[in-house]
Amino acid sequence: MSNRAKSFLITGVVYVVALVVAISAAFQFIESHQWLVVITGHLFATLIVFIASQIYKNSSLYDPFWSVAPIPIAIYIALWPESTEINLEKVILILIPVMYWSLRLTANWIRDWGGLEHEDFRYINLKTKPFAFLIDLFGIHIYPTLQVNLSLFPIYYALSVSTNEVGILLYLSSLFTVLAVTLELVSDEQMRIFRRNASNKGKTMRQGLWSYSRHPNYLGEILFWWGLYLMTISLDTSYWYLFICPLIMNLMFSLITCQMMDNRSLERRPDYADYMKSTRQLIIWKTN
């Protein structure tokens, strides 16, 4: 068995164990508020992945958790809603973009991950700082889990609480969310094709969507989370205040993730500074 295949096997086993532990922990709170049940399971699963990342000395074990964990959460609140009413049309319209997003992002990770011998440069950099263990636990594992949990929160109201009828707005917002994921898909594929060409090594990608945005893939990711919010308020506008959920995700990408990627590119590509001057961080629009 190759090292990469072994890495995927280990990751799969870790995630199965995490799911079993999550269900067991969540069941202890089954009579509580449904989202307390969700966050309990989510956090316990995170701790299992964290323990495994310590054993294998690679925090990239956590990477697929971002896209895998929302699936059992969405299925749980869809099939066991607090309202006890299951509207199949609503469930399909909301779960299709969520499943599409999860499968696409997970497949993207599978294609690109080099195995346990490789770790995300951002994690490596963070671990060089003081209190590395705490940064690993809270910054690399628990914080992203809480971020995803918060940004998923709107669909708790859409799938589990709301009993409103489905209207055209849910169809439109569901389509918007699917298109957001497609934006990610196209962006990542364009970058993958660019990197396959050995002559492009050390050069900045300026083709396709990347000629209009420095991070079109992250733009698609951000719009996906806004799509979850739009699907929720399309059912009931009284949940308007939940905009804080995708907004915090938006800020994380624009203020932290994109900045880290830009700084890394500035160090590795001599033409990146010019690219930054002519291309916006996220919005698909030329600056000159």
LUMMI-462224 format. One record per residue (C-alpha): x, y, z. Coordinates in steps of 0.05 Angstrom, whole numbers, padded with zeros to 5 digits, always signed. Layout:
REM residues N
XYZ
...
REM end
This chain:
REM residues 288
+00000+00000+00000
+00028+00069-00019
+00038+00122+00034
-00018+00164+00004
-00067+00106+00005
-00047+00090+00077
-00059+00163+00095
-00130+00161+00066
-00144+00097+00103
-00121+00127+00169
-00163+00189+00156
-00224+00147+00140
-00217+00107+00204
-00207+00170+00245
-00270+00201+00216
-00312+00139+00228
-00289+00138+00301
-00303+00213+00305
-00374+00202+00279
-00388+00146+00329
-00362+00188+00387
-00401+00249+00363
-00467+00210+00360
-00454+00180+00429
-00438+00247+00460
-00496+00283+00426
-00544+00229+00449
-00530+00250+00521
-00563+00317+00505
-00619+00290+00461
-00674+00322+00504
-00640+00391+00500
-00643+00445+00447
-00629+00411+00380
-00571+00457+00363
-00539+00441+00430
-00542+00368+00409
-00509+00387+00343
-00453+00429+00372
-00438+00376+00425
-00429+00322+00372
-00390+00370+00328
-00341+00388+00383
-00330+00317+00406
-00316+00296+00335
-00266+00353+00330
-00230+00329+00392
-00222+00260+00362
-00192+00289+00299
-00146+00334+00341
-00121+00274+00380
-00107+00237+00315
-00071+00298+00287
-00026+00298+00349
-00012+00224+00341
+00007+00231+00268
+00037+00301+00277
-00003+00330+00220
-00061+00379+00230
-00081+00371+00157
-00120+00311+00182
-00172+00363+00200
-00178+00392+00129
-00235+00349+00103
-00273+00358+00169
-00294+00427+00144
-00335+00396+00087
-00352+00327+00116
-00381+00346+00183
-00439+00389+00157
-00469+00329+00121
-00493+00288+00182
-00513+00354+00215
-00557+00375+00156
-00588+00305+00149
-00602+00302+00224
-00640+00368+00227
-00676+00353+00161
-00702+00284+00181
-00714+00298+00255
-00739+00371+00255
-00763+00404+00318
-00827+00423+00283
-00839+00348+00269
-00861+00368+00199
-00818+00345+00140
-00830+00384+00077
-00795+00341+00024
-00793+00398-00027
-00758+00443+00022
-00710+00389+00045
-00689+00374-00027
-00679+00448-00046
-00635+00460+00015
-00597+00394+00017
-00578+00392-00057
-00532+00453-00053
-00504+00430+00015
-00489+00361-00012
-00460+00389-00076
-00415+00435-00036
-00392+00379+00010
-00378+00329-00045
-00342+00380-00088
-00297+00406-00033
-00282+00337-00006
-00266+00311-00076
-00220+00371-00086
-00183+00354-00022
-00177+00281-00044
-00146+00302-00110
-00096+00350-00080
-00076+00321-00013
-00007+00290-00014
-00020+00247+00048
+00005+00251+00119
+00074+00270+00096
+00047+00337+00075
+00017+00391+00120
-00015+00458+00103
+00037+00514+00105
-00011+00556+00147
-00012+00503+00202
+00064+00497+00200
+00071+00572+00208
+00022+00576+00265
+00057+00520+00302
+00122+00560+00303
+00090+00612+00349
+00089+00609+00426
+00036+00563+00457
+00036+00520+00394
-00005+00465+00427
-00061+00513+00445
-00059+00546+00377
-00065+00477+00345
-00124+00457+00390
-00163+00522+00389
-00138+00558+00327
-00132+00501+00277
-00186+00454+00303
-00238+00484+00350
-00243+00553+00319
-00259+00528+00249
-00310+00479+00278
-00345+00535+00315
-00341+00579+00252
-00374+00525+00209
-00425+00510+00264
-00444+00584+00268
-00449+00591+00193
-00492+00528+00188
-00540+00556+00241
-00588+00589+00191
-00608+00522+00161
-00628+00498+00230
-00685+00548+00225
-00698+00532+00152
-00700+00456+00160
-00719+00443+00232
-00760+00503+00257
-00796+00536+00199
-00861+00506+00174
-00872+00559+00121
-00891+00538+00051
-00838+00535-00004
-00841+00593-00053
-00803+00617-00114
-00752+00653-00070
-00727+00587-00042
-00717+00560-00112
-00678+00623-00131
-00635+00623-00068
-00622+00548-00076
-00599+00561-00148
-00555+00619-00123
-00522+00571-00074
-00510+00519-00127
-00479+00571-00173
-00434+00594-00115
-00407+00523-00109
-00399+00519-00185
-00357+00583-00181
-00311+00546-00133
-00309+00485-00178
-00291+00524-00241
-00239+00566-00204
-00204+00506-00174
-00203+00469-00240
-00174+00529-00277
-00119+00533-00225
-00106+00458-00228
-00097+00462-00304
-00050+00521-00297
-00007+00485-00246
-00001+00423-00289
+00040+00463-00339
+00112+00460-00314
+00128+00525-00350
+00081+00562-00303
+00121+00545-00241
+00136+00609-00202
+00086+00648-00243
+00021+00680-00221
-00044+00653-00248
-00078+00708-00289
-00125+00668-00333
-00200+00655-00331
-00234+00676-00267
-00166+00690-00236
-00156+00748-00283
-00214+00783-00247
-00205+00760-00175
-00144+00738-00135
-00186+00687-00098
-00248+00668-00139
-00250+00600-00104
-00256+00634-00037
-00308+00681-00065
-00349+00620-00084
-00340+00592-00014
-00363+00657+00018
-00424+00661-00028
-00442+00589-00010
-00449+00609+00064
-00490+00670+00044
-00533+00624+00003
-00551+00584+00065
-00574+00648+00097
-00613+00669+00036
-00649+00602+00033
-00669+00612+00106
-00697+00682+00099
-00731+00662+00034
-00775+00619+00079
-00783+00669+00136
-00756+00740+00135
-00763+00744+00211
-00696+00708+00213
-00662+00768+00180
-00615+00778+00239
-00579+00713+00223
-00538+00752+00172
-00484+00753+00226
-00471+00679+00212
-00446+00686+00140
-00417+00754+00155
-00368+00726+00205
-00348+00672+00154
-00340+00727+00102
-00294+00767+00148
-00252+00706+00165
-00237+00694+00091
-00226+00766+00072
-00186+00788+00132
-00147+00724+00150
-00147+00669+00097
-00139+00713+00035
-00087+00755+00070
-00046+00693+00088
-00049+00668+00017
-00030+00736-00012
+00030+00741+00035
+00054+00672+00015
+00047+00689-00059
+00085+00754-00050
+00143+00713-00021
+00142+00661-00077
+00123+00700-00140
+00160+00763-00162
+00101+00785-00206
+00048+00778-00152
+00054+00850-00126
+00034+00876-00195
-00022+00825-00198
-00049+00852-00131
-00050+00922-00158
-00092+00903-00219
-00137+00850-00188
-00186+00854-00130
-00181+00806-00072
-00250+00775-00081
-00299+00815-00123
-00295+00793-00196
-00277+00860-00226
-00216+00891-00258
-00186+00951-00220
-00156+00981-00283
REM end
